[in-house]
Amino acid sequence: MVQDTQNTGYVHHYKPEILSIGDQYAFGMSMPGRTFSVEDYRYGFNGKENQDELLGEDNAQDFGARMYDARVGRWWGLDQKRASFPSISPYVGLSANPILLTLMAKLIQFI
């Protein structure tokens, strides 16, 4: 962060620290030669932890309850709460609304 010398209390501009850059195919698999990340940065799509030792770099993400395979766009297991939601496919993640439900999960952490 660089302070504006003429106007005290204002920020002139930020100098961001880039930790990770990447282009992905439709289901989240990284495009070869189009990714960069600093050493020891283990997070990927949507801030989920990558499990590079399982399927290679950026191909498996740990969503907590189950693992996601970005190469084929599928979960490794069924949803553990599938009996509570019989009208929703057990392979659907976050009820097909990841933005809303991820935000709700973050809000619940602060309650």
Buried (B, 14 or more C-beta within 10 A) or exposed (E): EEEEEEEEEEEEEEEEEEEBEBEBEEEBBBEEEEBEBEEEEEBBBEEBEBBEEEBBBBBBBBBEEEBBBBBEBEBEEEBEEEEEEEEEEBEEBBEEEEEEEBEEEEEEEEE
